[in-house]
Amino acid sequence: MNNTSVDDYFAQLRDLKPGSDSDADHFGEALRSAGFTPMRRFLDEFRLYLRSYLEAESGAASELLKRAMKAVPEPGRISPSWTYVWREYEGIIRTKAQVFRDIPESEREGEWQVLLDNPFSNQNIAVYPNLTFIEAAYMFAYFRTDLTNSEYVRLQKIATLMTFSGADSDGIQPIVSL
C-alpha cells in the first residue's frame, strides 16, 4: 500500500490488490484509526465514483465495494449514520447494473429525468429533470435503495419537451392593479 495523504483513501482502495485480505485489513486499520473525518471523505469519494462510473466499470465497482466491506466491515462503529452505508452502495451498484442491462446504449443519449412519488401521501411528487443518462441512472439507483412499500421511482427519457416561464410575454400576465 502506498503512503498517500488522508484525502486519498479512495485512491488507496483502488490500488489494493484484488483478493488480498491482508492489504485490505491494513488499509482498514489505517482508515479506522484515522477517525471520522477521513472516513467521511472516503465515503464521499466512493459516492462520487458511484455517481459517475460507466457500464464498463460495473465489475470494478462491485470489486471496490467488496474491498471496502472487507477493510471496514462495520462503518456504523465510527458513526451510526453509516450503519447501512454498504447496503446502500450495494443497492446502487446492483440497480445501475440492471439499468445498464435493460437500456441499450443506443437509447441513452438525450435528456432523462427521475420521478419519485408516494400516491398514498399528500407530499408533492419529486422530479429531477434535465439529467444525462449516467446522472439519471445514479439518481434512480440511489432512490430505489430506500423506497417504502407505497413509494415508487421512475427513470424516464424525455421524448418531447416544451418549456414556458413566467417571463414569457405572450403568456397570461398578472393583474397590474386591483
Long-range contacts (C-beta under 8 A, 24 or more apart in sequence): 1-26, 1-27, 1-30, 6-34, 6-38, 6-41, 7-38, 7-41, 9-34, 9-38, 9-39, 9-41, 9-42, 9-45, 10-42, 10-45, 10-46, 10-49, 13-42, 13-46, 13-64, 13-67, 13-68, 13-71, 14-64, 16-67, 16-71, 18-63, 18-67, 21-70, 24-67, 24-70, 24-71, 25-70, 25-71, 27-67, 27-71, 28-70, 28-71, 28-72, 28-73, 31-71, 31-72, 32-72, 32-78, 35-78, 36-78, 36-79, 39-72, 39-75, 39-78, 39-79, 39-82, 40-79, 43-75, 43-82, 43-85, 46-89, 47-89, 50-89, 50-92, 50-93, 50-96, 50-138, 51-134, 51-135, 51-138, 52-134, 52-138, 53-96, 54-134, 55-100, 55-105, 58-93, 58-96, 58-97, 58-100, 61-93, 61-96, 62-93, 65-89, 65-90, 65-93, 87-145, 88-142, 88-145, 88-146, 91-141, 91-144, 91-145, 92-138, 92-141, 92-142, 92-145, 93-141, 94-141, 95-140, 95-141, 95-144, 95-145, 96-137, 96-138, 96-141, 99-137, 99-140, 99-141, 99-155, 100-137, 103-133, 107-157, 108-133, 109-133, 110-157, 110-158, 111-157, 111-158, 111-161, 112-136, 112-155, 112-156, 112-157, 112-158, 113-156, 113-158, 114-139, 114-140, 114-143, 114-153, 114-154, 114-155, 114-156, 115-153, 115-154, 115-156, 116-143, 116-151, 116-152, 116-153, 116-154, 117-151, 117-152, 117-154, 118-148, 118-150, 118-151, 118-152, 119-150, 119-152, 120-150, 121-150, 129-158
